[in-house]
Amino acid sequence: MYLVRPPYLYKKILSKAIWRLNPLEKKIYLTFDDGPIPEVTSWVLNLLRQSTIKATFFCVGENVAKNPEIFNQIIEDGHSIGNHTFNHLNGWNTDTNKYIQNIKLCDELVHSNLFRPPYGKLKPTQSLLLNPKYKVIMWDVLSGDYDKETPPEKCLKNVNDNVRNGSVILFHDSLKAQLNMQYALPLFISYAKEKGFQFARLE
């Protein structure tokens, strides 16, 4: 079970996080979580290259350590990168000191001031400790590609029906999300371009 749009109360609790950018600009921001994974991230990079689109990849440090060549390709292709912890930790279930140390471990490989908490789960205390150094990036539209109960067509509908000016859109370059993402992403890109949206990376 998930919500395509984040709940209002959670946005208020993490009010310093970025959920959506300028609503007056017809720009949207594709983001990908959990890579780099050779079988999936390489496919995404090829699609983005063909579509002349820049995006933002929130990388798990452990996956970067295993796949440095794919990580370097993300950078060489001109995309932004962000920190997604070293071991994909759930902030709600993790001691704050351990959580911050895990982020710092990821930072040794992923040098970025952008951070997205895995599962979107971040304690307010953790957020306060991160804010001086990192921009915490959440999302405006969740594709639901990772959910095995979500058929590919529903994943596409989630993004097509909810995209708007300034949307930060969340897909996953993971094995779990591969089927849904590979169906929905190219069709969504075509749809968004037809609607006049410009794609941009997070800076």
Secondary structure, 3 states (H helix, E strand, C coil): CCCCCCCHHHHHHCCCCECECCCCCCEEEEEEECCCCHHHHHHHHHHHHHCCCCCEEEECHHHHHHCHHHHHHHHHCCCEEEECCCCCCCHHHCCHHHHHHHHHHHHCCCCCCEECCHHHCCCHHHHHHHCCCCEEECCCEECCCCCCCCCHHHHHHHHHHHCCCCEEEEEECCCCCHHHHHHHHHHHHHHHHHCCCEECCCC
